[in-house]
Amino acid sequence: MVRERITLILRKGLELGGILATVRYLRAHDLKIPVIRGEEEKVTAGADGIHRVNGSGRRIVWWLEPNRDRVTRILKNPPTPAQS
């Protein structure tokens, strides 16, 4: 299922011609984005004051809401077949 979703995101990115258009498409169709993280979430605040969510423990796939950053990461650096 992860591979199919990544393929859809890449295809829609090319078809729609932009990151925000792809995010809007995914949200309109209530499609989540797969993100690999540790199974336990830990929120940390950096020196810059920004809160970040990190995972610890066993690596699992989280299905998260699409946003500009997540879609950008997939479109600019698509996973290789061995990663998805």
N, CA, C and O atoms as a GROMACS GRO file, in nm:
protein
  336
    1MET      N    1   0.081  -0.119   0.000
    1MET     CA    2   0.000   0.000   0.000
    1MET      C    3   0.087   0.127   0.000
    1MET      O    4   0.050   0.228  -0.060
    2VAL      N    5   0.201   0.121   0.067
    2VAL     CA    6   0.292   0.236   0.071
    2VAL      C    7   0.343   0.267  -0.069
    2VAL      O    8   0.342   0.382  -0.112
    3ARG      N    9   0.386   0.163  -0.140
    3ARG     CA   10   0.439   0.182  -0.275
    3ARG      C   11   0.335   0.245  -0.367
    3ARG      O   12   0.368   0.334  -0.446
    4GLU      N   13   0.212   0.200  -0.357
    4GLU     CA   14   0.105   0.254  -0.442
    4GLU      C   15   0.078   0.402  -0.410
    4GLU      O   16   0.054   0.481  -0.501
    5ARG      N   17   0.083   0.438  -0.282
    5ARG     CA   18   0.058   0.576  -0.244
    5ARG      C   19   0.172   0.667  -0.291
    5ARG      O   20   0.147   0.778  -0.339
    6ILE      N   21   0.295   0.622  -0.278
    6ILE     CA   22   0.409   0.700  -0.325
    6ILE      C   23   0.400   0.719  -0.476
    6ILE      O   24   0.426   0.828  -0.528
    7THR      N   25   0.364   0.612  -0.547
    7THR     CA   26   0.348   0.620  -0.693
    7THR      C   27   0.240   0.721  -0.729
    7THR      O   28   0.258   0.799  -0.823
    8LEU      N   29   0.129   0.720  -0.657
    8LEU     CA   30   0.021   0.816  -0.681
    8LEU      C   31   0.070   0.959  -0.659
    8LEU      O   32   0.040   1.048  -0.740
    9ILE      N   33   0.143   0.982  -0.552
    9ILE     CA   34   0.193   1.117  -0.522
    9ILE      C   35   0.287   1.164  -0.633
    9ILE      O   36   0.277   1.279  -0.678
   10LEU      N   37   0.377   1.078  -0.676
   10LEU     CA   38   0.470   1.114  -0.784
   10LEU      C   39   0.395   1.143  -0.915
   10LEU      O   40   0.425   1.240  -0.984
   11ARG      N   41   0.298   1.058  -0.948
   11ARG     CA   42   0.221   1.077  -1.071
   11ARG      C   43   0.140   1.206  -1.067
   11ARG      O   44   0.136   1.280  -1.165
   12LYS      N   45   0.075   1.232  -0.954
   12LYS     CA   46  -0.005   1.354  -0.941
   12LYS      C   47   0.084   1.478  -0.941
   12LYS      O   48   0.045   1.583  -0.993
   13GLY      N   49   0.203   1.468  -0.884
   13GLY     CA   50   0.296   1.580  -0.886
   13GLY      C   51   0.331   1.620  -1.028
   13GLY      O   52   0.337   1.738  -1.061
   14LEU      N   53   0.354   1.520  -1.114
   14LEU     CA   54   0.383   1.547  -1.256
   14LEU      C   55   0.259   1.597  -1.330
   14LEU      O   56   0.266   1.693  -1.408
   15GLU      N   57   0.147   1.533  -1.305
   15GLU     CA   58   0.023   1.566  -1.374
   15GLU      C   59  -0.028   1.706  -1.339
   15GLU      O   60  -0.068   1.782  -1.427
   16LEU      N   61  -0.026   1.739  -1.210
   16LEU     CA   62  -0.080   1.867  -1.165
   16LEU      C   63   0.022   1.979  -1.170
   16LEU      O   64  -0.014   2.097  -1.167
   17GLY      N   65   0.149   1.943  -1.178
   17GLY     CA   66   0.254   2.043  -1.198
   17GLY      C   67   0.294   2.124  -1.077
   17GLY      O   68   0.354   2.231  -1.092
   18GLY      N   69   0.263   2.076  -0.959
   18GLY     CA   70   0.306   2.154  -0.843
   18GLY      C   71   0.280   2.083  -0.711
   18GLY      O   72   0.198   1.992  -0.702
   19ILE      N   73   0.352   2.126  -0.611
   19ILE     CA   74   0.343   2.065  -0.478
   19ILE      C   75   0.209   2.097  -0.412
   19ILE      O   76   0.141   2.007  -0.363
   20LEU      N   77   0.170   2.224  -0.412
   20LEU     CA   78   0.045   2.262  -0.345
   20LEU      C   79  -0.077   2.202  -0.414
   20LEU      O   80  -0.175   2.168  -0.348
   21ALA      N   81  -0.073   2.190  -0.546
   21ALA     CA   82  -0.183   2.127  -0.618
   21ALA      C   83  -0.194   1.980  -0.579
   21ALA      O   84  -0.303   1.925  -0.566
   22THR      N   85  -0.080   1.917  -0.559
   22THR     CA   86  -0.079   1.777  -0.516
   22THR      C   87  -0.133   1.763  -0.374
   22THR      O   88  -0.209   1.671  -0.345
   23VAL      N   89  -0.094   1.855  -0.287
   23VAL     CA   90  -0.146   1.853  -0.149
   23VAL      C   91  -0.297   1.871  -0.151
   23VAL      O   92  -0.369   1.798  -0.082
   24ARG      N   93  -0.347   1.966  -0.230
   24ARG     CA   94  -0.493   1.988  -0.239
   24ARG      C   95  -0.565   1.863  -0.290
   24ARG      O   96  -0.670   1.827  -0.239
   25TYR      N   97  -0.507   1.798  -0.391
   25TYR     CA   98  -0.567   1.674  -0.444
   25TYR      C   99  -0.576   1.567  -0.335
   25TYR      O  100  -0.680   1.505  -0.317
   26LEU      N  101  -0.466   1.546  -0.264
   26LEU     CA  102  -0.464   1.443  -0.160
   26LEU      C  103  -0.564   1.473  -0.049
   26LEU      O  104  -0.634   1.384  -0.002
   27ARG      N  105  -0.571   1.600  -0.008
   27ARG     CA  106  -0.668   1.638   0.095
   27ARG      C  107  -0.812   1.624   0.047
   27ARG      O  108  -0.898   1.579   0.122
   28ALA      N  109  -0.836   1.663  -0.077
   28ALA     CA  110  -0.972   1.653  -0.132
   28ALA      C  111  -1.021   1.509  -0.138
   28ALA      O  112  -1.141   1.483  -0.126
   29HIS      N  113  -0.928   1.416  -0.155
   29HIS     CA  114  -0.963   1.274  -0.163
   29HIS      C  115  -0.935   1.200  -0.032
   29HIS      O  116  -0.940   1.077  -0.028
   30ASP      N  117  -0.906   1.276   0.074
   30ASP     CA  118  -0.882   1.222   0.209
   30ASP      C  119  -0.776   1.111   0.207
   30ASP      O  120  -0.796   1.004   0.265
   31LEU      N  121  -0.664   1.138   0.138
   31LEU     CA  122  -0.555   1.042   0.127
   31LEU      C  123  -0.441   1.084   0.219
   31LEU      O  124  -0.396   1.198   0.216
   32LYS      N  125  -0.394   0.992   0.300
   32LYS     CA  126  -0.285   1.018   0.393
   32LYS      C  127  -0.150   0.988   0.325
   32LYS      O  128  -0.145   0.924   0.220
   33ILE      N  129  -0.043   1.036   0.388
   33ILE     CA  130   0.093   1.017   0.337
   33ILE      C  131   0.168   0.922   0.430
   33ILE      O  132   0.164   0.940   0.552
   34PRO      N  133   0.236   0.821   0.374
   34PRO     CA  134   0.314   0.732   0.460
   34PRO      C  135   0.446   0.796   0.502
   34PRO      O  136   0.519   0.850   0.419
   35VAL      N  137   0.474   0.790   0.632
   35VAL     CA  138   0.598   0.843   0.687
   35VAL      C  139   0.654   0.736   0.780
   35VAL      O  140   0.582   0.683   0.865
   36ILE      N  141   0.783   0.705   0.764
   36ILE     CA  142   0.844   0.603   0.850
   36ILE      C  143   0.907   0.674   0.971
   36ILE      O  144   0.990   0.763   0.956
   37ARG      N  145   0.864   0.631   1.089
   37ARG     CA  146   0.914   0.686   1.215
   37ARG      C  147   0.923   0.574   1.317
   37ARG      O  148   0.876   0.462   1.294
   38GLY      N  149   0.984   0.606   1.430
   38GLY     CA  150   0.981   0.513   1.542
   38GLY      C  151   0.840   0.506   1.598
   38GLY      O  152   0.762   0.600   1.581
   39GLU      N  153   0.807   0.396   1.664
   39GLU     CA  154   0.669   0.379   1.709
   39GLU      C  155   0.630   0.465   1.828
   39GLU      O  156   0.511   0.482   1.856
   40GLU      N  157   0.726   0.521   1.899
   40GLU     CA  158   0.695   0.609   2.011
   40GLU      C  159   0.731   0.752   1.973
   40GLU      O  160   0.846   0.781   1.941
   41GLU      N  161   0.633   0.842   1.977
   41GLU     CA  162   0.658   0.981   1.942
   41GLU      C  163   0.718   1.058   2.059
   41GLU      O  164   0.679   1.039   2.174
   42LYS      N  165   0.813   1.144   2.027
   42LYS     CA  166   0.875   1.228   2.129
   42LYS      C  167   0.884   1.370   2.071
   42LYS      O  168   0.942   1.390   1.964
   43VAL      N  169   0.826   1.466   2.140
   43VAL     CA  170   0.827   1.605   2.096
   43VAL      C  171   0.944   1.676   2.164
   43VAL      O  172   0.959   1.672   2.286
   44THR      N  173   1.027   1.741   2.082
   44THR     CA  174   1.140   1.816   2.136
   44THR      C  175   1.136   1.959   2.082
   44THR      O  176   1.088   1.983   1.972
   45ALA      N  177   1.188   2.052   2.161
   45ALA     CA  178   1.197   2.191   2.118
   45ALA      C  179   1.343   2.221   2.087
   45ALA      O  180   1.431   2.197   2.170
   46GLY      N  181   1.368   2.272   1.968
   46GLY     CA  182   1.503   2.307   1.928
   46GLY      C  183   1.544   2.442   1.984
   46GLY      O  184   1.463   2.514   2.043
   47ALA      N  185   1.671   2.476   1.965
   47ALA     CA  186   1.723   2.605   2.011
   47ALA      C  187   1.653   2.719   1.939
   47ALA      O  188   1.648   2.831   1.990
   48ASP      N  189   1.598   2.691   1.820
   48ASP     CA  190   1.527   2.794   1.743
   48ASP      C  191   1.382   2.811   1.788
   48ASP      O  192   1.310   2.895   1.734
   49GLY      N  193   1.340   2.731   1.888
   49GLY     CA  194   1.204   2.742   1.940
   49GLY      C  195   1.101   2.660   1.865
   49GLY      O  196   0.984   2.660   1.901
   50ILE      N  197   1.143   2.589   1.762
   50ILE     CA  198   1.050   2.507   1.684
   50ILE      C  199   1.038   2.369   1.748
   50ILE      O  200   1.138   2.306   1.781
   51HIS      N  201   0.913   2.324   1.764
   51HIS     CA  202   0.888   2.191   1.820
   51HIS      C  203   0.893   2.089   1.707
   51HIS      O  204   0.835   2.110   1.600
   52ARG      N  205   0.962   1.978   1.732
   52ARG     CA  206   0.975   1.873   1.633
   52ARG      C  207   0.928   1.741   1.693
   52ARG      O  208   0.943   1.717   1.813
   53VAL      N  209   0.871   1.657   1.608
   53VAL     CA  210   0.827   1.526   1.652
   53VAL      C  211   0.926   1.422   1.599
   53VAL      O  212   0.948   1.412   1.478
   54ASN      N  213   0.985   1.348   1.689
   54ASN     CA  214   1.078   1.241   1.653
   54ASN      C  215   1.021   1.110   1.703
   54ASN      O  216   0.946   1.106   1.800
   55GLY      N  217   1.058   1.004   1.636
   55GLY     CA  218   1.014   0.873   1.679
   55GLY      C  219   1.130   0.794   1.736
   55GLY      O  220   1.244   0.809   1.693
   56SER      N  221   1.100   0.712   1.834
   56SER     CA  222   1.202   0.624   1.888
   56SER      C  223   1.146   0.483   1.893
   56SER      O  224   1.024   0.462   1.886
   57GLY      N  225   1.234   0.388   1.905
   57GLY     CA  226   1.190   0.249   1.907
   57GLY      C  227   1.182   0.191   1.767
   57GLY      O  228   1.243   0.242   1.673
   58ARG      N  229   1.107   0.083   1.755
   58ARG     CA  230   1.092   0.012   1.628
   58ARG      C  231   1.035   0.103   1.522
   58ARG      O  232   0.944   0.182   1.549
   59ARG      N  233   1.087   0.094   1.398
   59ARG     CA  234   1.042   0.178   1.286
   59ARG      C  235   0.913   0.123   1.228
   59ARG      O  236   0.904   0.004   1.194
   60ILE      N  237   0.812   0.209   1.216
   60ILE     CA  238   0.684   0.170   1.158
   60ILE      C  239   0.637   0.280   1.062
   60ILE      O  240   0.693   0.390   1.061
   61VAL      N  241   0.535   0.249   0.983
   61VAL     CA  242   0.478   0.346   0.891
   61VAL      C  243   0.363   0.418   0.961
   61VAL      O  244   0.270   0.356   1.010
   62TRP      N  245   0.373   0.550   0.964
   62TRP     CA  246   0.265   0.635   1.015
   62TRP      C  247   0.193   0.692   0.894
   62TRP      O  248   0.259   0.731   0.797
   63TRP      N  249   0.062   0.699   0.896
   63TRP     CA  250  -0.016   0.760   0.788
   63TRP      C  251  -0.062   0.896   0.838
   63TRP      O  252  -0.148   0.906   0.926
   64LEU      N  253  -0.003   1.001   0.780
   64LEU     CA  254  -0.026   1.138   0.827
   64LEU      C  255  -0.094   1.223   0.721
   64LEU      O  256  -0.094   1.191   0.602
   65GLU      N  257  -0.153   1.334   0.768
   65GLU     CA  258  -0.217   1.429   0.678
   65GLU      C  259  -0.114   1.485   0.580
   65GLU      O  260  -0.001   1.513   0.618
   66PRO      N  261  -0.154   1.502   0.455
   66PRO     CA  262  -0.061   1.562   0.358
   66PRO      C  263  -0.040   1.710   0.390
   66PRO      O  264  -0.135   1.783   0.420
   67ASN      N  265   0.084   1.753   0.382
   67ASN     CA  266   0.114   1.894   0.393
   67ASN      C  267   0.228   1.925   0.295
   67ASN      O  268   0.286   1.835   0.233
   68ARG      N  269   0.258   2.051   0.283
   68ARG     CA  270   0.358   2.094   0.184
   68ARG      C  271   0.494   2.028   0.206
   68ARG      O  272   0.557   1.983   0.111
   69ASP      N  273   0.538   2.022   0.330
   69ASP     CA  274   0.669   1.966   0.360
   69ASP      C  275   0.676   1.817   0.326
   69ASP      O  276   0.773   1.773   0.263
   70ARG      N  277   0.576   1.741   0.365
   70ARG     CA  278   0.578   1.596   0.339
   70ARG      C  279   0.574   1.566   0.190
   70ARG      O  280   0.646   1.479   0.143
   71VAL      N  281   0.489   1.636   0.118
   71VAL     CA  282   0.480   1.613  -0.027
   71VAL      C  283   0.608   1.656  -0.096
   71VAL      O  284   0.655   1.589  -0.188
   72THR      N  285   0.666   1.767  -0.052
   72THR     CA  286   0.792   1.814  -0.110
   72THR      C  287   0.901   1.710  -0.094
   72THR      O  288   0.975   1.683  -0.188
   73ARG      N  289   0.911   1.651   0.023
   73ARG     CA  290   1.013   1.548   0.048
   73ARG      C  291   0.998   1.430  -0.046
   73ARG      O  292   1.097   1.377  -0.096
   74ILE      N  293   0.876   1.389  -0.071
   74ILE     CA  294   0.853   1.275  -0.159
   74ILE      C  295   0.883   1.312  -0.304
   74ILE      O  296   0.948   1.236  -0.376
   75LEU      N  297   0.836   1.429  -0.348
   75LEU     CA  298   0.856   1.468  -0.487
   75LEU      C  299   1.002   1.499  -0.519
   75LEU      O  300   1.048   1.470  -0.629
   76LYS      N  301   1.074   1.557  -0.426
   76LYS     CA  302   1.214   1.594  -0.453
   76LYS      C  303   1.311   1.482  -0.426
   76LYS      O  304   1.422   1.482  -0.480
   77ASN      N  305   1.272   1.386  -0.343
   77ASN     CA  306   1.361   1.276  -0.309
   77ASN      C  307   1.280   1.148  -0.298
   77ASN      O  308   1.262   1.095  -0.188
   78PRO      N  309   1.230   1.096  -0.411
   78PRO     CA  310   1.145   0.977  -0.403
   78PRO      C  311   1.223   0.856  -0.351
   78PRO      O  312   1.341   0.840  -0.383
   79PRO      N  313   1.157   0.772  -0.272
   79PRO     CA  314   1.226   0.654  -0.220
   79PRO      C  315   1.258   0.557  -0.334
   79PRO      O  316   1.185   0.549  -0.433
   80THR      N  317   1.365   0.484  -0.318
   80THR     CA  318   1.399   0.379  -0.414
   80THR      C  319   1.306   0.261  -0.389
   80THR      O  320   1.248   0.252  -0.281
   81PRO      N  321   1.292   0.171  -0.484
   81PRO     CA  322   1.202   0.055  -0.463
   81PRO      C  323   1.233  -0.023  -0.338
   81PRO      O  324   1.141  -0.077  -0.276
   82ALA      N  325   1.359  -0.033  -0.297
   82ALA     CA  326   1.393  -0.107  -0.176
   82ALA      C  327   1.345  -0.036  -0.050
   82ALA      O  328   1.325  -0.101   0.053
   83GLN      N  329   1.326   0.097  -0.055
   83GLN     CA  330   1.283   0.173   0.062
   83GLN      C  331   1.133   0.172   0.079
   83GLN      O  332   1.085   0.184   0.192
   84SER      N  333   1.056   0.157  -0.027
   84SER     CA  334   0.911   0.166  -0.015
   84SER      C  335   0.847   0.031   0.004
   84SER      O  336   0.724   0.022   0.015
   0.00000   0.00000   0.00000
